Amino acid sequence: MYYDPKTNKFPYTDITDKHYLKVKKNNGLVFDENYPYIDRSKGFLFKQKLIRILLYILVFPIATVRMGLRIKGRENIKKHKDVLKNGVISCCNHVHMWDYIAVMKAIRPFKSNLLAWAPNVRGENGKLIRLVGGIPIPDRGAHATAAYLNVLEDLLKNEKGWLHIYAEGSMWEYYAPVRPFKRGISYLSIKSDKPVLPLGISYRKAGFIRSKIFKQVACLTLTVGEPVYPDESLPLGEREKDLTVRCHDAVCRLVGIDPAKNLYPPVFNNDKRIDYYTDVYGVGYKTSW
């Protein structure tokens, strides 16, 4: 059942892809064409293995309890494992500081890489983000972007890896409507000839102890969908937008929203935040653009 916490606890920004978290640290890393976006050194890979063990024995259990996490649809991982093991891009609404932990738990035993906001990788959690597969999105111009895209294409096509993307562009905690998706996810899917696996995070009302004592806004449910493929019958110019729309619609359905009634259009176009109310059936209505 669709549940909207409708919290005013967080300062959601005016534009739907903007960040509101303040990153305190800046370690000065430069993400240009020379940066190793995927670190394949022996020392780093060893640390990643240790982190993976820690995730299973400690982090997953603690995060599950703390977030009140439930995972649905894991049968789709098994059902499509032959497709997923050959490389895939996953997408999800980004609504919690720890929601990537939920993603990693949901897709196990597969291991994913993650596109990460550059200031986060420079910040106080940067080393941990890298160890769980974080790949910083470069901010140093065309040459850096080209090098980064080459790394991603190699990851998907040659290494048959898993890449997770938050297509909304930023994290808005406990926000219920699915914000517009940027088209980069579809660009990479078409470029690498890999499907997109949609996941959706929805909410459940927190009980008395969670809400009153731990001040938890809501409990989380992550639902795994089925792969979405580019429509090769469409001209190349239309294929990217079509795939973005279908991925956005899939995430809406996974969180319990009728795509036709979602607050936002599916494709990002510098969209502004919309103020809204919710009726007793959980359907969002637009009040202004």
C-alpha positions in Angstrom: 0.0 0.0 0.0 1.3 3.4 -0.9 2.3 5.5 2.1 3.7 9.1 1.9 5.5 10.3 5.1 5.0 14.0 3.9 7.8 15.1 6.1 9.0 18.7 6.2 12.1 17.7 8.2 14.5 18.1 5.2 15.2 21.2 3.1 14.4 19.9 -0.4 15.8 22.2 -3.0 14.0 24.2 -5.7 15.3 22.1 -8.5 14.7 18.4 -8.4 18.3 17.2 -9.1 20.0 19.5 -6.6 21.7 18.4 -3.3 21.0 19.9 0.1 23.5 17.9 2.2 26.5 19.9 3.3 29.8 18.0 2.7 32.2 19.3 5.4 35.5 17.8 4.1 37.3 18.4 0.8 40.4 16.2 0.3 41.3 17.9 -3.0 41.0 15.0 -5.3 40.9 15.9 -9.0 38.6 13.9 -11.1 40.1 14.5 -14.6 41.1 12.2 -17.5 44.0 10.8 -15.5 42.0 9.7 -12.4 41.6 5.9 -11.9 37.7 5.8 -11.8 37.9 2.1 -11.1 40.9 1.2 -8.9 42.2 -2.2 -9.8 45.3 -2.2 -7.5 45.8 -5.3 -5.4 45.7 -3.3 -2.2 42.4 -1.7 -3.0 40.8 -5.0 -4.2 41.9 -6.7 -0.9 40.2 -3.9 1.1 37.1 -4.3 -1.0 37.0 -8.0 -0.1 37.2 -7.1 3.6 34.4 -4.6 3.2 32.3 -7.1 1.5 32.7 -9.5 4.4 31.8 -6.7 6.8 28.7 -5.9 4.8 27.4 -9.4 5.2 28.1 -10.0 8.8 27.5 -6.6 10.3 26.3 -3.8 8.1 23.4 -5.5 6.4 21.8 -6.7 9.7 22.3 -3.4 11.4 21.0 -1.4 8.5 18.0 -3.7 8.1 17.0 -3.2 11.7 17.7 0.6 11.7 15.8 1.3 8.5 13.0 -1.2 9.1 14.0 -2.5 5.7 12.0 -5.1 3.8 13.1 -6.4 0.4 10.6 -7.7 -2.2 11.0 -9.1 -5.7 14.4 -10.8 -5.2 13.0 -13.7 -7.2 13.6 -11.4 -10.2 17.3 -11.6 -9.5 17.2 -15.4 -9.8 14.8 -15.3 -12.7 17.1 -13.0 -14.8 20.5 -14.1 -13.5 21.7 -15.2 -16.9 21.0 -11.6 -18.2 22.3 -9.9 -15.1 25.6 -11.7 -15.0 26.4 -10.3 -18.5 26.3 -6.7 -17.3 23.4 -4.5 -16.3 22.6 -1.0 -15.1 20.2 -0.6 -12.2 18.3 2.5 -11.2 16.4 3.5 -8.1 14.8 6.5 -6.4 17.3 8.0 -4.0 15.6 8.7 -0.6 17.9 7.7 2.2 21.5 8.2 3.3 21.9 4.4 3.6 19.7 3.3 0.7 22.7 2.0 -1.3 23.2 -0.5 1.4 19.6 -1.7 0.8 20.4 -2.0 -2.9 23.6 -4.0 -2.3 21.6 -6.4 0.0 18.8 -6.7 -2.5 21.0 -7.7 -5.5 23.4 -10.1 -3.6 25.4 -12.1 -4.6 26.0 -9.7 -7.4 28.4 -6.8 -6.7 27.7 -3.4 -8.1 29.5 -0.2 -8.8 27.9 3.1 -8.1 27.9 6.5 -9.8 28.7 9.0 -7.0 28.5 12.8 -6.6 32.0 14.2 -6.8 31.9 16.2 -3.5 30.8 13.1 -1.6 33.9 11.2 -2.9 36.1 14.2 -1.8 34.3 14.4 1.5 34.4 12.7 4.9 32.9 9.4 3.5 34.9 9.3 0.3 37.1 6.3 1.1 34.1 4.2 2.2 32.1 5.2 -1.0 35.0 4.1 -3.1 35.4 0.8 -1.3 31.7 -0.1 -1.9 32.2 0.6 -5.6 31.7 4.3 -5.8 32.8 6.0 -9.1 32.9 9.8 -8.9 31.2 11.7 -11.7 33.9 14.0 -13.1 33.6 17.8 -12.9 36.7 18.7 -15.0 35.4 19.1 -18.5 35.0 17.1 -21.7 38.3 15.2 -21.5 37.5 13.9 -18.1 34.0 13.0 -19.1 35.2 11.1 -22.1 37.7 9.1 -20.0 35.0 8.3 -17.4 32.5 7.2 -20.0 35.2 4.9 -21.5 35.7 3.3 -18.1 31.9 2.8 -17.7 31.5 1.2 -21.1 34.4 -1.1 -20.4 32.9 -2.1 -17.1 29.6 -3.0 -18.7 30.7 -4.5 -22.0 34.0 -6.2 -21.3 33.9 -6.8 -17.6 30.2 -7.6 -17.6 29.8 -5.6 -14.5 26.9 -4.0 -12.6 26.5 -0.3 -12.5 24.0 1.4 -10.2 22.7 4.9 -11.0 20.5 7.3 -9.1 18.8 8.8 -12.1 17.1 11.5 -10.1 20.5 13.1 -9.6 20.5 13.7 -5.9 19.2 12.3 -2.6 16.0 13.6 -1.0 15.3 11.8 2.2 11.8 10.2 2.6 10.5 12.0 -0.5 7.6 10.0 -2.0 7.0 11.2 -5.6 9.5 9.9 -8.1 11.5 12.9 -9.4 12.4 13.2 -13.1 15.2 11.0 -14.4 18.3 12.2 -16.2 18.9 10.6 -19.6 22.4 9.4 -18.8 21.1 6.0 -17.6 19.5 5.4 -21.0 22.6 6.7 -22.9 24.8 4.2 -21.1 22.3 1.4 -21.6 22.1 2.0 -25.4 25.8 2.6 -25.7 26.8 -0.6 -23.9 23.8 -2.7 -25.1 22.8 -3.6 -21.6 19.4 -3.6 -19.9 18.2 -1.5 -17.0 17.0 -3.1 -13.9 14.6 -0.8 -12.0 14.3 -0.9 -8.2 11.9 1.2 -6.1 12.0 2.3 -2.5 8.6 2.9 -0.9 7.6 3.6 2.7 5.7 2.1 5.6 4.4 3.9 8.6 6.9 3.7 11.5 5.6 2.2 14.7 5.5 3.9 18.1 9.0 3.0 19.2 10.6 3.9 15.9 8.7 7.2 15.5 8.7 8.5 19.0 11.9 7.2 20.5 14.2 6.8 17.5 12.5 9.7 15.6 12.3 7.6 12.4 10.2 9.2 9.7 9.2 5.9 8.0 10.3 2.3 7.4 11.6 1.4 3.9 10.6 -1.3 1.4 12.8 -1.9 -1.6 11.2 -3.8 -4.5 13.2 -5.3 -7.3 11.6 -5.1 -10.8 12.3 -6.8 -14.1 14.9 -5.7 -16.8 13.9 -2.9 -19.2 15.4 -3.0 -22.7 16.0 -0.3 -25.3 13.5 -0.4 -28.1 15.7 -1.1 -31.1 12.7 -0.5 -33.5 12.9 3.2 -32.7 15.2 5.7 -34.4 18.4 6.2 -32.3 17.3 9.8 -31.5 14.0 8.6 -29.9 15.4 5.5 -28.2 17.1 7.3 -25.3 14.0 9.3 -24.3 11.7 6.3 -24.7 13.9 4.1 -22.4 14.2 6.9 -19.8 10.4 7.2 -19.7 9.9 3.4 -19.4 12.5 3.2 -16.6 10.8 6.0 -14.7 7.4 4.4 -15.2 8.8 1.1 -13.9 10.2 2.7 -10.7 6.8 4.6 -10.1 4.9 1.3 -10.3 7.4 -0.4 -7.9 6.8 2.2 -5.3 3.0 2.1 -5.8 2.5 5.2 -7.9 0.5 5.2 -11.1 3.0 6.8 -13.6 0.2 8.9 -15.1 -0.5 10.5 -11.6 3.1 10.9 -10.5 3.8 14.5 -9.5 6.7 15.0 -12.1 7.3 14.3 -15.7 9.6 11.3 -16.4 12.5 13.1 -18.1 14.5 15.8 -16.3 14.4 19.3 -17.8 15.5 21.6 -15.0 12.3 20.7 -13.2 11.3 22.7 -10.2 10.0 21.2 -7.0 6.2 21.0 -6.8 4.3 21.5 -3.6 1.5 18.9 -3.3 -1.0 17.2 -1.0 -2.1 13.6 -0.9 -5.6 12.2 -0.7 -6.7 9.2 1.4 -5.8 6.8 -1.4 -2.2 8.1 -1.7 -2.5 9.8 -5.1 -0.5 12.9 -5.6 -2.1 15.9 -7.2 -0.2 18.8 -8.8 -0.9 22.2 -7.3 1.7 24.3 -9.3 4.5 24.0 -11.7 
